[in-house]
Amino acid sequence: MMRIRLEPRAEPSRFAGWLSPMVAAVAVVLIGLVLFSLMGRNPWHALYVFFIEPMNTLYDAGELVLKASPIMLCAVGLSIGYRANVWNIGAEGQLIMGAIAGGGVALAFHDSDSRWVLPAMFVVGAAGGMAWAAIPAFLRTRCNTNEILVSLMLVYVASLILSLLVHGAWRDPEGFNFPQSKMFAETALLPILVAGTRLNVGLFIALAAVAAGWLFMQRSLAGFQMRVAGLAPAAASYAGISSSRTVWIGMLAGGACAGLAGVGEVAGPIGQLLPVVSPGYGFAAIIVAFVGRLHPVGIFFASLLMSLLYLGGEAAQMHLALPSSVTGLFQGTLLLFLLATDVFIRFRLRIVRPPTAATAA
Amino acid sequence: MMDHAITLLLLTLAAGTPLVFAALGELVTEKSGVLNLGVEGMMLVGAVVAFIVATTSQSPWLGVAAGMAGGAALSLVFAIVTLSLHANQVASGLALSLFGIGLSAFIGLDYVSVIIEPIRPLTVHGLPDIPVVGVLLFGHNPLVYLSLALFAAIQWFLSRTRAGLVLRAVGESPQSAHAIGISVVRIRYLAVLFGGACAGLGGAYLSLVYSPSWAEGMTSGRGWIALALVVFANWKPWRVLAGAYLFGGVTLAQFQAQGMGVELPSQYLAMLPYIATIVVLAIISRNAAVIKQNAPASLGRPFHPEG
């Protein structure tokens, strides 16, 4: 009987590293085909609605990039930490905190017509995200507390704080008692980039973060140290790379980017504070960081794919009466397939034949 | 006053029970050296599968069994990816949670406003009528007794049986276990599946007993709290039990305070369980030596016989 065995490779395969995100994406499409047919829809039409239609018009293309921006921002920030095995999974909470901090500035300076309101919102928002990420960083470096659990718990706390504010102190007095803040003033809103779309200049912040992330990880000493700390923790501490500095950099980078993404949402498509300011961008960013191979360029493309999954989910809900939660299902499937096919980076398949009489003799 | 205290005690046990199931299961998984962060996803899938099967079959117990099967099925995905395909356990666990959240929302969509007859507390004739002791001993839901039995079984299994010893050996030193002929991967598969079934059971308890209904994300972070509990408990089953009831009590504070007419927005009290988790985790992990001594030595590290 033949057996198939996994054998460690001498060198990790770069080819397999590039291939596995593509394989994972194709696998998601195939699963989509099966799922759509099981639900009694024409699978090819459903695929068209899900993956092609969201890019048909200029407006739709704008939506695609608009939704990709916050995911891209969060994922670039997270990837810096992940490279060093700093597992910040609370980007969603840091995004909410950024939205609260930046939105607070917008509300406080509602009557100001200074053009510095918007920049101030982003600075304060980034600080808000960083402050929220500093809690797990502090507890990890001081008390050795697992940052995964702390950063995740803080997501719940952040969304409750936001709910508290929009139900209470920051509620619009003229808003018919709806839990929402005043609409932001013109000076607190991001200018539209392409007429006829909702795409705004927030895109440039995301692209700048991608570029900065690339410069930091590939060209700076601190970035190099982060990568070493991730690949060989023992060697890193032997070489004098401070592990608490690694944790702080990883966490704060994630927090700052997520905070910026939060401001981008409330100063962009939302335009005010609502009880919910993100449909899970901070969690989608975890998937994007991995699918993008923790590399800024990969993250750029992966966030467009993720944005397409969100839009496809909305389109499927509208035109096919499919539940929009299919998006979450596809997101999870994508990451699981990616991790599974990643096995070929470090291992190869070897077909083992048991010794026959001839070879044994 | 006495009545009030007894009610509070009963409610605390009821609120802690889903955590008992999920955290005990995760404890066994971690004892084998595998860190499965997918508890939240497995609980949700367990909850929705249990609810669907219970409503369509009209048999809550079939639902409980289905919930366990659902949790185990999801954990099988994790086991294949991490144990056979050597993927990073942290990333795969996160993926499993995200996948489970999406999957449960997807398959549960048609059941959101369905009402179900919950599993009732045991009513052995006359027994709960005995003052004080009667209710405390006999007034619980059958699944609460099941969780206590599970605790006793795991305690006994880990400390008194040969198989329990093998499981711990695999978690402490997979290489040595492999060298003496133990199949590390097989043991880990079983431990992961057991953890998945327990998480599914915890989910089933939520959707069939605790708040008999299905809602997207109805576990509201209990899976993550269960993970924290295992650390808090220093990988000791009796401390898992104590911790689960402690957190059960904290979640109750919300309703208690509202009942007593405390004028505080509900959000403050809703934050309590999460903040308590963080505080408790921080205090426990301060003592790195204790954690190091009790945590399974190979926790989270992949195993391949050839390195």
Chai-1 contact restraints between the chains, C-beta under 6 A:
chainA,res_idxA,chainB,res_idxB,connection_type,confidence,min_distance_angstrom,max_distance_angstrom,comment,restraint_id
A,P8,B,E306,contact,1.0,0.0,6.0,A-B,restraint_1
A,W87,B,V90,contact,1.0,0.0,6.0,A-B,restraint_2
A,L139,B,A282,contact,1.0,0.0,6.0,A-B,restraint_3
A,C143,B,A282,contact,1.0,0.0,6.0,A-B,restraint_4
A,C143,B,S285,contact,1.0,0.0,6.0,A-B,restraint_5
A,C143,B,R286,contact,1.0,0.0,6.0,A-B,restraint_6
A,N144,B,S285,contact,1.0,0.0,6.0,A-B,restraint_7
A,N144,B,A288,contact,1.0,0.0,6.0,A-B,restraint_8
A,T145,B,L281,contact,1.0,0.0,6.0,A-B,restraint_9
A,T145,B,A282,contact,1.0,0.0,6.0,A-B,restraint_10
A,T145,B,S285,contact,1.0,0.0,6.0,A-B,restraint_11
A,L149,B,A228,contact,1.0,0.0,6.0,A-B,restraint_12
A,V150,B,I278,contact,1.0,0.0,6.0,A-B,restraint_13
A,L152,B,W224,contact,1.0,0.0,6.0,A-B,restraint_14
A,M153,B,Y274,contact,1.0,0.0,6.0,A-B,restraint_15
A,M153,B,T277,contact,1.0,0.0,6.0,A-B,restraint_16
A,M153,B,I278,contact,1.0,0.0,6.0,A-B,restraint_17
A,Y156,B,G221,contact,1.0,0.0,6.0,A-B,restraint_18
A,Y156,B,Y274,contact,1.0,0.0,6.0,A-B,restraint_19
A,V157,B,M271,contact,1.0,0.0,6.0,A-B,restraint_20
A,V157,B,Y274,contact,1.0,0.0,6.0,A-B,restraint_21
A,L160,B,Q267,contact,1.0,0.0,6.0,A-B,restraint_22
A,L160,B,A270,contact,1.0,0.0,6.0,A-B,restraint_23
A,L160,B,M271,contact,1.0,0.0,6.0,A-B,restraint_24
A,S163,B,Q267,contact,1.0,0.0,6.0,A-B,restraint_25
A,L164,B,P265,contact,1.0,0.0,6.0,A-B,restraint_26
A,L164,B,Q267,contact,1.0,0.0,6.0,A-B,restraint_27
A,I286,B,L94,contact,1.0,0.0,6.0,A-B,restraint_28
A,F290,B,A91,contact,1.0,0.0,6.0,A-B,restraint_29
A,P323,B,F106,contact,1.0,0.0,6.0,A-B,restraint_30
A,P323,B,L109,contact,1.0,0.0,6.0,A-B,restraint_31
A,S325,B,A105,contact,1.0,0.0,6.0,A-B,restraint_32
A,S325,B,F106,contact,1.0,0.0,6.0,A-B,restraint_33
A,V326,B,F106,contact,1.0,0.0,6.0,A-B,restraint_34
A,G328,B,I101,contact,1.0,0.0,6.0,A-B,restraint_35
A,G328,B,G102,contact,1.0,0.0,6.0,A-B,restraint_36
A,G328,B,A105,contact,1.0,0.0,6.0,A-B,restraint_37
A,L329,B,G102,contact,1.0,0.0,6.0,A-B,restraint_38
A,L329,B,L103,contact,1.0,0.0,6.0,A-B,restraint_39
A,L329,B,F106,contact,1.0,0.0,6.0,A-B,restraint_40
A,G332,B,L98,contact,1.0,0.0,6.0,A-B,restraint_41
A,G332,B,F99,contact,1.0,0.0,6.0,A-B,restraint_42
A,G332,B,G102,contact,1.0,0.0,6.0,A-B,restraint_43
A,L335,B,A95,contact,1.0,0.0,6.0,A-B,restraint_44
A,L336,B,A95,contact,1.0,0.0,6.0,A-B,restraint_45
A,L336,B,F99,contact,1.0,0.0,6.0,A-B,restraint_46
A,L339,B,V81,contact,1.0,0.0,6.0,A-B,restraint_47
A,L339,B,A87,contact,1.0,0.0,6.0,A-B,restraint_48
A,L339,B,A91,contact,1.0,0.0,6.0,A-B,restraint_49
A,L339,B,S92,contact,1.0,0.0,6.0,A-B,restraint_50
A,A340,B,V81,contact,1.0,0.0,6.0,A-B,restraint_51
A,A340,B,L85,contact,1.0,0.0,6.0,A-B,restraint_52
A,D342,B,A87,contact,1.0,0.0,6.0,A-B,restraint_53
A,V343,B,L85,contact,1.0,0.0,6.0,A-B,restraint_54
A,V343,B,H86,contact,1.0,0.0,6.0,A-B,restraint_55
